[in-house]
Amino acid sequence: MQRKKRVLVTGGAGQLATTLQRTVQSIDESIEFEFANSKDLDITNPEAVTDFFNKGNFDYCVNCAAYTQVDKAEEDSETALLINQQGAKNLAKACHGSNAKLIHISTDFVFDGTQSSPYKETDRPSPLGIYGHSKFKGEQEVVRNMDQYFIIRTSWLYSAYGHNFFKSMLKYGRERDQLSVVFDQVGTPTSAHNLSEVILKIISEEIDNYGIYHFSNEGVASWYDFAAAIFDINHIEVDLKPIRSKEYPTPAERPAYSVMDKEKIKKVLKMDIPHWRESLLAVSEILRKESV
Ligand SMILES: NC(=O)c1ccc[n+]([C@@H]2O[C@H](COP(=O)([O-])OP(=O)(O)OC[C@H]3O[C@@H](n4cnc5c(N)ncnc54)[C@H](OP(=O)(O)O)[C@@H]3O)[C@@H](O)[C@H]2O)c1
């Protein structure tokens, strides 16, 4: 009998890892997953990482562990860099040492948002804040320390699980009569459910076109458009006001435009990507089913 592929998923309690866990339950029995939360495996500890890989005999590692608090990172750059750069380096070295492939998740925040056409994988990163900077450093560590990697940059991730803009809007929309959301930051929401399918496709089809990829849903939206669609699809009545970013100042500056070009991933994986509105409908449905 053929040995099952072994896959380590780090950051096992986070939004993406939880979504991945729910997705794999119904998919491929030829793959064995080990979901490690931050207590099981602290990716900033090089000895713990090496030890985990020595015992685990993994074929793949999906790095969902990250410091994701964009604003807090501005005053805590040390921790952001420790997790997003040093953690990525530890995993890349361990993968290289044990001949495992790494699927490392990164972000549209590596770009400064000054472009007016979708960002390609070959465009030069120039992060605006500490979070984006630490994620870019993490990408560089992966590239420097191994060959068999997929770096997937994604944007505006949301799902039925964990903390995200979609769930916050549902909560605030039900609690408040009026909400203000920025309309001058434009990007693309990404269903973590769709991203999980992409990760599983790479593993189950043993894709070997290693490198950097961009993945989001199709289409373009402002955060205001996204919020309006969340309320519309979920039949929530709220007075939604479009505001400028300068009326809602945050410690970290965010890219004004972070739409990504997905031609590379669509070609390599031979797939179509759903429009963000279609995926929002699907995720709203998943959340509704899970809440009953
Ligand atoms: N969320 C977005 O909008 C978005 C957008 C673009 C890209 N991304 C990227 O997508 C990936 C997944 O994001 P997400 O939304 O799933 O984030 P998340 O919900 O914040 O999950 C991150 C997980 O990482 C874990 N973690 C933190 N430090 C760790 C450490 N030292 N060792 C092991 N685990 C550690 C956290 O565990 P504890 O809670 O126990 O610390 C948490 O469960 C990240 O790489 C993120 O940068 C996210």
The ligand as a Gaussian input file, in Angstrom:
#p B3LYP/6-31G(d) Opt

LIG

0 1
 N       -6.429000      37.716000       7.736000
 C       -6.197000      38.403000       6.619000
 O       -6.954000      39.299000       6.228000
 C       -4.990000      38.070000       5.786000
 C       -4.794000      38.769000       4.595000
 C       -3.675000      38.458000       3.816000
 C       -2.800000      37.469000       4.231000
 N       -3.009000      36.825000       5.402000
 C       -2.059000      35.791000       5.823000
 O       -2.768000      34.575000       5.888000
 C       -2.193000      33.722000       6.873000
 C       -3.270000      33.169000       7.775000
 O       -3.930000      34.253000       8.413000
 P       -5.163000      34.026000       9.409000
 O       -6.209000      35.008000       9.039000
 O       -5.495000      32.580000       9.491000
 O       -4.473000      34.528000      10.766000
 P       -4.891000      34.195000      12.282000
 O       -6.305000      33.803000      12.384000
 O       -4.416000      35.379000      13.071000
 O       -4.008000      32.929000      12.636000
 C       -2.633000      33.010000      12.855000
 C       -2.267000      31.889000      13.801000
 O       -0.856000      31.918000      13.980000
 C       -0.604000      31.469000      15.292000
 N        0.720000      31.869000      15.770000
 C        1.144000      33.096000      16.171000
 N        2.420000      33.019000      16.583000
 C        2.803000      31.727000      16.459000
 C        4.003000      31.031000      16.746000
 N        5.073000      31.654000      17.238000
 N        4.048000      29.700000      16.486000
 C        2.976000      29.062000      15.996000
 N        1.803000      29.660000      15.718000
 C        1.726000      30.988000      15.947000
 C       -1.701000      32.121000      16.128000
 O       -1.862000      31.379000      17.314000
 P       -2.129000      32.095000      18.729000
 O       -3.427000      32.824000      18.535000
 O       -2.166000      30.968000      19.685000
 O       -0.984000      33.048000      18.924000
 C       -2.897000      32.016000      15.192000
 O       -3.660000      30.863000      15.471000
 C       -1.123000      34.564000       7.568000
 O        0.124000      34.275000       7.017000
 C       -1.493000      35.987000       7.216000
 O       -0.364000      36.836000       7.216000
 C       -4.095000      37.101000       6.181000

